[in-house]
Amino acid sequence: MQCHYCDRSADLTVEKGGLKVGVCEEHFQERLDDISDSETLEQLRDQLEIDRS
């Protein structure tokens, strides 16, 4: 699968509701940086039920 943002191969793919999206590591890190400064990351943690040790 190809990255959603560029022509590189996707390192991470996510599927929800039949829609599959892939991103390369660089674009994944950029998106993670974008959401880390917002409430979006906390909402994502709640959705995925992620607990930090």
N, C-alpha and C positions, 0 to 999 in steps of 0.2 A: 504494500500500500504506500502511496505517496503522501508526503506532508501536505496538510491543508493550506499552508502558507507559502511553500516553495516547492521546487522540483526534487528535493532529496527524499530518500526513503524514510518512511515513518518509523520512529523508534518506539512509539507508544500509540496504541489504538484504543478507542473507546466506542462502545456501542450502546445505544439506548433507543428504545422504541423502533428498532429496525434501521436506524440511521447509524452508520459507522464513520468515524472521523479519526484521522491519524495526524500526528505531529512529530517532527524531528526533535532531537534533544534541545537544540538551540531555541526553537520556537516554544517548546514546552517550558523551558526556563524563563523565557520572556513573559509568557502568560502567567506563570506562577508568581513572578515578581509583581506583575500588574495586580493580581488579586490578593497578594499578601498584605497590601496596605489598605484593604477594604474589609467590609463585613462579609464579603462573598466567601472568603476562605473559612470563616467560622461556620457559615451556613453549609458549605461543602463538607466540613468535618462532621457536622450534625447529620447530614444526609448519609454519609458513609460510615457513621458511628465509629470514628477514629478517636482513640484515647491515647494521649501521650504518657509515657512512663516517667 
